[in-house]
Amino acid sequence: GAYNGQNDCYVVYPDGTVLMSTEPKTEIQQKINNLFDYVRENATVNEADLAQAREKVAQGGTGSMMFRYSGKKYYLAYQPSSLEGMTLVGIVKRSEAESGMRNVQVVTIWMLGMQTVCILIIVVLVMIEESEQKLKREEEERKMLAHQKELASQLFRLADHGNRMTKIVQRFHAVHIHAHAL
């Protein structure tokens, strides 16, 4: 289960009296009548945190607090249960809870890393596609310019050829007029 089975779970009345608890217990072995009284008497705890937890449980609220028991740090988390007026309380070693958080951090970092890699791949593919499109447009422009240059060259050759033809016709005409004049 959660936290490698290193947690205890209790269903408590609004005043903290234990209705039932998970078996077997892994963290606190003794029978507990009132969870908050037990923690106050047997653990090192911040009195203000304990008072706030008592108040929130009495009001059906949610929250958590930390305490030290048998030389180890624990989290006590609480939330309303589906049983009317009852609260579900979980106690877990801080090291186990944080181990779970570290696992979540590792998975989150790994997923963000993979997401970043995917985004980079997409960006690179888009850049490659844009470069290929640009090269294709430039090649088409070069071909068009070469074709325009060839057409202009042909036009100039035709114009030059037309000039020579005009000169030949003018000479022929001049010779022909000169011949008729004689």
C-alpha positions as CSV (number, residue, x, y, z in Angstrom):
1,G,0.0,0.0,0.0
2,A,0.9,3.6,0.4
3,Y,4.3,4.3,2.0
4,N,5.4,0.6,1.8
5,G,3.0,-0.3,4.6
6,Q,4.8,2.0,7.0
7,N,1.7,3.9,8.2
8,D,-1.1,3.6,10.6
9,C,-4.7,4.7,9.9
10,Y,-7.4,5.6,12.4
11,V,-11.0,6.6,12.3
12,V,-11.7,9.0,15.1
13,Y,-14.6,10.9,16.6
14,P,-14.6,14.7,16.5
15,D,-12.9,14.7,20.0
16,G,-10.1,12.4,18.8
17,T,-11.4,9.2,20.4
18,V,-10.4,6.2,18.3
19,L,-13.3,4.3,16.8
20,M,-11.1,1.9,14.9
21,S,-7.6,1.5,13.5
22,T,-5.8,-0.5,10.9
23,E,-4.3,-3.9,11.9
24,P,-1.5,-4.7,12.2
25,K,-0.2,-1.4,13.4
26,T,3.3,-0.6,12.2
27,E,4.1,2.7,13.9
28,I,2.4,3.0,17.3
29,Q,1.8,-0.5,18.7
30,Q,-0.1,0.4,21.9
31,K,-3.9,0.6,22.1
32,I,-4.9,4.2,21.8
33,N,-8.2,5.6,23.3
34,N,-7.8,9.2,22.3
35,L,-5.2,9.9,19.5
36,F,-4.5,13.5,20.5
37,D,-4.1,12.7,24.2
38,Y,-1.7,9.8,23.3
39,V,0.4,12.1,21.0
40,R,0.5,14.8,23.7
41,E,1.6,12.4,26.4
42,N,3.9,10.1,24.5
43,A,5.5,12.3,21.7
44,T,7.4,15.5,21.3
45,V,4.9,17.9,19.7
46,N,4.3,21.6,19.2
47,E,1.3,22.3,21.5
48,A,-0.1,24.9,19.1
49,D,0.0,22.4,16.2
50,L,-1.7,19.8,18.3
51,A,-4.4,22.3,19.4
52,Q,-5.0,23.3,15.8
53,A,-5.3,19.7,14.7
54,R,-7.8,19.0,17.6
55,E,-9.9,22.0,16.5
56,K,-9.9,21.1,12.8
57,V,-10.8,17.5,13.4
58,A,-13.6,18.7,15.7
59,Q,-14.9,20.9,12.9
60,G,-14.5,18.2,10.2
61,G,-11.5,19.9,8.6
62,T,-8.4,18.7,6.9
63,G,-4.7,19.3,7.6
64,S,-1.5,17.8,8.9
65,M,1.1,18.3,11.6
66,M,4.5,16.8,12.6
67,F,5.6,15.2,15.8
68,R,8.5,13.1,17.1
69,Y,7.9,9.7,18.6
70,S,10.6,7.1,19.6
71,G,13.3,9.3,18.1
72,K,11.6,9.4,14.7
73,K,9.7,12.2,13.0
74,Y,6.1,11.5,11.9
75,Y,3.4,13.3,9.9
76,L,-0.2,13.1,11.2
77,A,-2.6,13.9,8.4
78,Y,-6.4,14.1,8.8
79,Q,-9.5,14.5,6.6
80,P,-13.2,13.9,7.0
81,S,-14.3,10.3,6.3
82,S,-17.4,9.1,4.6
83,L,-18.7,8.1,8.0
84,E,-20.8,11.0,9.3
85,G,-18.9,13.1,11.8
86,M,-15.8,10.9,11.7
87,T,-12.3,11.8,10.6
88,L,-9.7,9.6,9.0
89,V,-6.3,10.1,10.5
90,G,-3.1,8.7,9.0
91,I,0.3,8.5,10.7
92,V,3.4,8.0,8.6
93,K,7.2,8.3,9.1
94,R,8.4,11.6,7.7
95,S,11.2,9.7,5.8
96,E,8.6,7.4,4.1
97,A,6.4,10.4,3.2
98,E,9.3,12.3,1.8
99,S,10.6,9.3,0.0
100,G,7.2,9.2,-1.8
101,M,7.6,12.9,-2.6
102,R,11.1,12.3,-3.9
103,N,9.7,9.6,-6.2
104,V,7.1,12.1,-7.4
105,Q,9.8,14.7,-7.9
106,V,12.0,12.3,-10.0
107,V,9.0,11.3,-12.1
108,T,8.0,14.9,-12.6
109,I,11.5,16.0,-13.5
110,W,11.8,13.1,-15.9
111,M,8.5,13.9,-17.5
112,L,9.4,17.6,-17.8
113,G,12.7,16.5,-19.4
114,M,11.0,14.3,-21.9
115,Q,8.5,17.1,-22.7
116,T,11.4,19.5,-23.3
117,V,13.1,17.0,-25.5
118,C,9.9,16.5,-27.5
119,I,9.5,20.3,-27.9
120,L,13.1,20.6,-29.0
121,I,12.6,17.9,-31.6
122,I,9.5,19.6,-32.9
123,V,11.3,22.9,-33.1
124,V,14.2,21.4,-34.9
125,L,11.8,19.6,-37.4
126,V,10.0,22.9,-38.0
127,M,13.3,24.7,-38.6
128,I,14.4,22.0,-41.0
129,E,11.1,22.2,-42.9
130,E,11.2,26.0,-43.1
131,S,14.8,25.8,-44.3
132,E,13.9,23.3,-47.0
133,Q,10.9,25.5,-48.1
134,K,13.2,28.5,-48.2
135,L,15.8,26.6,-50.3
136,K,13.0,25.4,-52.6
137,R,11.7,29.0,-53.0
138,E,15.3,30.3,-53.7
139,E,15.8,27.6,-56.3
140,E,12.5,28.4,-58.0
141,E,13.6,32.1,-58.0
142,R,16.9,31.2,-59.5
143,K,15.2,29.2,-62.2
144,M,12.8,32.0,-62.9
145,L,15.6,34.6,-63.1
146,A,17.6,32.3,-65.4
147,H,14.5,31.9,-67.6
148,Q,13.9,35.6,-67.6
149,K,17.5,36.2,-68.5
150,E,17.3,33.7,-71.3
151,L,14.1,35.4,-72.6
152,A,15.7,38.8,-72.4
153,S,18.8,37.4,-74.2
154,Q,16.5,36.0,-77.0
155,L,14.7,39.2,-77.2
156,F,18.0,41.2,-77.6
157,R,19.1,38.7,-80.3
158,L,15.8,39.1,-82.1
159,A,16.1,42.9,-81.8
160,D,19.7,42.7,-83.0
161,H,18.7,40.4,-85.8
162,G,15.8,42.8,-86.6
163,N,18.2,45.8,-86.7
164,R,20.5,43.9,-89.2
165,M,17.4,43.0,-91.3
166,T,16.3,46.6,-91.3
167,K,19.8,47.7,-92.4
168,I,19.8,45.0,-95.2
169,V,16.3,46.1,-96.3
170,Q,17.4,49.8,-96.2
171,R,20.5,49.0,-98.2
172,F,18.5,46.9,-100.6
173,H,16.0,49.6,-100.9
174,A,18.7,52.2,-101.4
175,V,20.4,50.0,-104.0
176,H,17.1,49.3,-105.7
177,I,16.2,53.0,-105.8
178,H,19.7,53.8,-107.1
179,A,19.3,51.1,-109.8
180,H,16.0,52.4,-111.0
181,A,17.3,56.0,-111.1
182,L,19.9,55.0,-113.6
